[in-house]
Amino acid sequence: MKVTPIRGATLVALCIAAPGIAEAHGFAGKRFFPATLATEDPFVADELSLPTIFHQKSPASGDEPASRETDFSVDMSKRITGNFGIGIGTTYKVIHPDGDDTQHGFDNLEASVKYKFYQNDLHEAIVSAGIDWDIGDTGARRVGAESFSTITPGVFFGKGFGDLPADMKYLRPIAITGQVGVGIPTRSSTTTISDDGDIDVERNPHTLEWGFSIQYSLPYLQSFVEDIGLKAPFNRMIPVVEFAMSTALDRGASGTTGTVNPGIIWAGQDIQLAVEAVIPVNHRSGNSVGVLAQLHFFLDDLFPQTLGRPLIQ
């Protein structure tokens, strides 16, 4: 992580007030933005999520039996320059339908690029743009991997409220992050033929992919608002609620699906631990509450002279 004079002073202050969180990435001024689980964060960094685990039960629906799904994901991001990075990820899915054989296999590979084009340390603001690519036909059809790709250009932002006036000081630890993008399938429709010879044509709509998180940083409260005497592990916790949504735009599809994910993030010096509930926002999104957990590594802090530094200085 390249250290500017402003960031250097911030890191010193954080090091005194909350040892261990000081060298983590994701800063805009005094604000540390943690890595979120269900929505994309706005910063460019060297990081590794290993693993992210998702589990949810689904009730029976029509001809589909009730099932249990568990996903194990690995994601890695690497800075090419200080403001430009790439990422890659994969997910192994285990789906166990009631009364039927368990299906397991890899979902499609995912790749991404991201460029941070704006940062305001005084107002704790950061904005990036990027493209996510779900690479079609790289996963197993038996676990639902699509045969076509989906390319999603988007914008990602973060804003801390440390610039609020003194009479609103207890709101200063609040921060929001968010994303908005358009999912563009590379195939307008998918045709399948059943064993009985029946032909089914499924149209693939463009989608508005949007979401945001609301965070309340206890480390920020302790360091820059008021030391309320929190001890480990609470002094490094960040309560968060994420909203991850998808709205169909065309080709005969409509409506919004998504989840609300309340949870807690613990940010240490080299790693981050997080767990969230996964609550469907409506019947179309599901009927059961799931759980999402993640172990996240800050590579720029673990390996600052090698893997954790930009390839181009």
N, C-alpha and C positions, 0 to 999 in steps of 0.2 A: 504494500500500500504506500503510495507516494504521500509524503507528509508535507503539507503546506504550513506556513507559520500559524494560521488560524487553527488548522486541524491539530497541529502540534500542541498548542496551548490547551485545546479541548481534551486531547488525550492525557495530558498531564493532570488536568482537573479530574477527569474520570478515574484516572489511576489512583488518585488520592482518595476519592469519594467511594469508589466501587471497584476494588482491585479485581482483575480478571476480565471485566468487560471492556477494558480500556483499549485493547489492541484489535478488537473485532472490527470487521468491515461494515459498510452500510451507513456511513456517517454523512450528514449534511449539517455543518456547524456543530452544535452541541448534541444534535439529535442522532441517536442510533436507531436505525430501522432494522428490526429482525427479519430473517427470512420467513415468509409466510408459506403456508402449506397448500391451501386450496386456490389461491390467486397468485399471480406473478408479481414479485417485488420489483421496484424501479431501478435498483442499482446494478452496476456491472462489477463482478467480483470473481475471485477464485474460491469455489465452494464445492462441497460434495455432500449429497444426501444419501446416506447408506445405513439402514434402509428407510424408506417411507412405507408404512404398513396401513392398509385400509381393510376394514372388515364390515360387512353388512349382510343382514338376512333380508330376503325378499319373499313376500307371501305369494301364494298361487294366484295366477291371473289368466283367465280363459283356459287355453290348453296348456299353458306353461305351469309346471309344478313349483311349489315353494323351493327356494334354494338358498344356499349360503355362499358368499363370495369373499375371498381373501386375496388381496393384491400385495405384491412385494415390488417396490420400485427403487431404482437407482438413478440418480441424476447428478451430472457434473457440469460445472461451468468454468470456463477458462478465459482470462483476459488476454487479448492480443495486444492492445494498447491500454492505457489507463482508463479510456472511456468506451472501448469497443471490446465485446466479448462474444464467445460462442458457447453453445451448450448442447448436450446430448443426454438422452435418457431412455430407459427401457423398463417395462413392467411385466412381471410374471404373474399370471392370473390362475387362481384355483377356484373352480366353480363346482359346487356339489349340489345337484338337484335332488330333492327328496325322491327316493325310490328309483334312482337312475345312477348311471356311472358318473364318477367325477371327471370333469373335463379340466385340463390344465395345459398351459402353454404361454408363450410370450405374445403380448400385444404388439402393435406396430411400433417401430422405433420412432423417437421424436428428436428433432434437431431444432436449434434456434440460433439467431443472431440478435444482438442488442447493442444500441449505441446511446450513451448518455449525452444529451446535447444541452442540458441546462441544470445548473445547481446554484442555489442561493443560500449560503451558509447563515446569513443574518436571519432569514425567514424560514430556515430549515426546510427548504423545498428542493425537489429533484424531479426531473422529467426525462424519460427515455423513450426511444422508439425501437421496435424490433419486429421480427418475423418468426413465427413458430411454424414448423413443418411436421405434420404427422405423416410419416412415410408409408404410403399404401403398399399392401402386399408384402410387408416384411414380418408380419405376425401370423399367428395361427387362426384360421377361420373358426375352429371349434370353440374358441373363447371370444369370438365376436370381432376379431380384427378385420377392418375394412380392406377391400381390394383396391380402393382408390385413395389418393392422398388428399389431405386438407391443409391448405396454406392459410395462415392467419396473421396478417399484418396488424400491428396494434401499437398503442401508446400506453405507457406506464408512468405513474406519478406517485409522489409521496410528499406529505406536508405535515410538519410538526407545528404545535401551537405554543411554542415557547416565546413567541412575540406578543402574546396577549398582555394586557395591562396588569398592574400589580394587584388590583382588586379582583382579578380573575385568576390568581396564581395557581389555584388547585386544578384549573383546567389546562395549564401549560403542559403537563405530562401527556396529554392526548395527542395522538397522531393518526392520520389516515393514509392509507395507500390504496391505489386502485388501478384498474386496467380497462381498456375498451378496444375492441378489435372486431374484424369481420372474418368469419370462417368461410373460405372459398374452396369448395370441393372441386377436384379436377375432373369429376365425372358427374353429369347432371342426373343420372339415374343408374340403378343397378338392377339387372335382370337375373333372376334365379329360376331354375327348373327343378321341381320336386321329383321324388322317385316315381310318382304317379304320372309325371309328364305335365303337371300344372305349371303354368308360367306366371311368375309374380314379378312385377316391375315396381321398385321402390324409388321414389324421387329423392334426390339429395339436395336439400335447400341450402342457400346461403344462411348464415346465422350471425347474429350479433352476440359476441362473447364479451361479457362485461361483469365486473365485480369490484368489490372494495373490502378493506378491512378497517376496523376501528380498534385502536390500541391505547392502553393506559400504562405508561412506562413507570414502574416503581423505581428503577434506577435513576431515571430523570427526576422524579419527585425527590428522592433522597439527595441527589447531587446538586440540583439547581433550583429547587423550590423551598423545601424544608426537610431537614433530617428528622424523620419521625421515629428513628431508632429501630428500623427493621434489621433483622439479623438474617444470616444465611439459613435457608436458601431463598427467603422471600425478597431479599434486597436485590435479586437479579431477575425477578419475575415480571413478565409483561402480560397481563390479561388481554385477550384479543377476541374479537368476533369477526369472522369472515363471511362474506356473501358472494357466492360463486354462481353466476347466472348465464343462461344461454337462451336467446330468443330467435325462433325461426322467422325468416323474412319473406320467403317466396316459395314457388313450386308446390303450391297447395298446402304448405305447412304453416302453422301459426302457433302462437302461445309461447310461454316462458317456462323453462324448467330450471331447477337449481337447488342449492342447499344453503342453509345458514349453519355456520360452524363456530360455536363458542368454545373457547379453550384457554390454555395457558402456555406461555413460552418461557423457558428458563435459558438465559443466555450467559454462558461462561466465557472464559478467555479463548479457548480453542474449539469448543463445541456448543451446540444448542440442542436442547431437548424440548419437544413440544407434543401436546396431545389435544385433540379437538373432538367434540361430538359432531356428527354429520346428520343434520336434520332436514329432510325434504321440505321444500316450500309449498308444495301442492301435491295432489294425488298423481299427477303425471310424472312427478319427480321421484316417486316411490312412496312406500308406506311404513318403512322401518327406519329407526335411528341407527346409524353406523358409528364407527370410531375411526379416527385417523391419527397416527402417531409417527413421529419422525426423529431420527438421530442425524444431526447436521454438523458437518465439520467446516471450520473456517480455514481453508488452505493457506490464505495469505498470512495468517497468524501462526499456523503450524510449520509452514515451510517458507518463511519470508524471503529467503535468498535463492530458492530453487523453484519448486512447483507453484509457489504462491506469489510470484511476481509476474508482471506483464512480459510477454515474449518480446515486445518492442518497447524499449524505455524512452 
